[in-house]
C-alpha cells in the first residue's frame, strides 16, 4: 500500500515532512501516527489508514514533497512491498552533471540504510505502455495550478513553465523540453511564441522580473544579508499578485464614532464574563452588516455569484513570516462572547501553525486591523474568492461639531472597504458601509 502526501487545502501543492514516528520495519496500526507534515499554511499529524509493516520510506524528514507523491510503502506483516518485488531496469552509467532546472517541490529522495535510493537506478517500466514511470510519483498531479503536470505524450512540465504558458497562451504540446528526461522548463516557454506569432490577448501577460543576479548587481559594495523565501511567503506573494492584477478593486472610506462602542465594551468586560476586544465587536458588526445587505454577502465564482446564507468572516492574523486568515463561521448568528472565544482560539492555533484547512478556507469577507500599530488608515487587498475586505485603523480622539454648532471631542475610527467590482457595485458597497456605521455607532444592536 502506497502512503501518499495528503491534499491539505485547494491551494496547497506541496508539504514538508518534519518528523517520522516509525522506522522501516516497524509495525503500524490503523490510526497510529505515521508522520508530521508542514505546509505554507498549517502543520498537522498524519495517521496510517491501514495496519501493516513500514517497508520503505521515500521522503525523509525535512524533505518537501508534492501533493499525491508516494512518501512511504506499507505492507502487511510478512509481505514484500510492491517496490521490492517490482522489476527494475538495468542500472545505467551516470551521465556527466549538467546545469538543469530542478523543481524545488521534488528534491531527490534519500534511500534508507541497506537500500538503493530510487534515484540511483532507472525507474521501472509500466507494463503494457513501454513508458518510464518515476517511482517517486505514484499519483499524477491533478489538473490545477495552470494545468496538468504531464502531457498525454508523457512529457512533464515544471510548475513555473505551466504558469508562463497559461499566461502567454502557448500550447505546451508544441514544445520540446530541454530539462532532465525531456522535462519542459521555463526557458523552453520563454523561447517559444504562441500560435500565429501573437500573444493571446485574453491571457494575462507575465510581467518580466529582474533576475536575482541583476538585482544583486545593483547593490555591489553595499552590505546585505540574503534571507530565504519560505513557502508561506511565496504563497502570499503569488496570491496577492494575482488578486491585485486580476480583481478590479475600488475603495470606500468612512470615519466611525466609536465612543458608545468603547463604553459598551468597558461595561461588558467589567461584568467578569468573557472579555471582548474592539476587534471582536467590529467583526460581529461587519457580519451583521452583511446580513442586512445580503447582495454584498457574495463571492465571485467565475461565471456566477454565490450568495451565502451566513456571514463567515476571516480575520487577518500576523504569524512569523507572513499572515493567515482564519474564518469565524456564522459570525452573524453567534453571541458576542462566543465569537470572542472562538476567535481567540483560532488566533492561537494560527500562530502555532496548527489550523486545519477547513478553518482558513472559504469565508464571506475579511477584516484586517492594523490599529494596534498606530496606523490611521490603509487599503487592504481583497482575498479571493471573497468580494470585500474591511481595513481598520487606529481609534483616536478628534474634535467634531455637535448638532448645536459647538465643538466636542469624541473617539473616531477610520475604516476602508476594499471591493471586487465584478461582484459588488458602488451603491451596494455604500449601503454595506452605512449599515456598518449604524451598528458601530449604536452598538446595543450588536448584542441583540
Protein Blocks (a to p, Z undefined) as FASTA:
>chain_A
ZZddddedjklcbdcdfbdfbdehiacdehiafbdcddfkbccddddfbdcddfbdfbdg
hiacdehiafbdcddehiacfklmpccdddddddddddddddfklccddddehiacfklp
ccdddehklpacdfklmbccddeehiafbdfkopacdfklmmmmmmnopafklpccfbeh
hiacfklmmmpccehhiacfkbccddddddfklmmmmmgoiacddddddfklmmmmmmmm
mmmmmmccddddddddfklmmmmmmmmmmnopacddfklmmmmmmmmmmmmmmmlmccde
hjaccddfbdcdddddddehiacddddehkllpcfklmmmmmmmmmmmmmnopacfklmg
gjjbdcddfklnopabdcdddddfbfbdcddddddddddddfkopacddddddddddddf
klpcfklmmmmmmmmmmmmmmmmlmmZZ
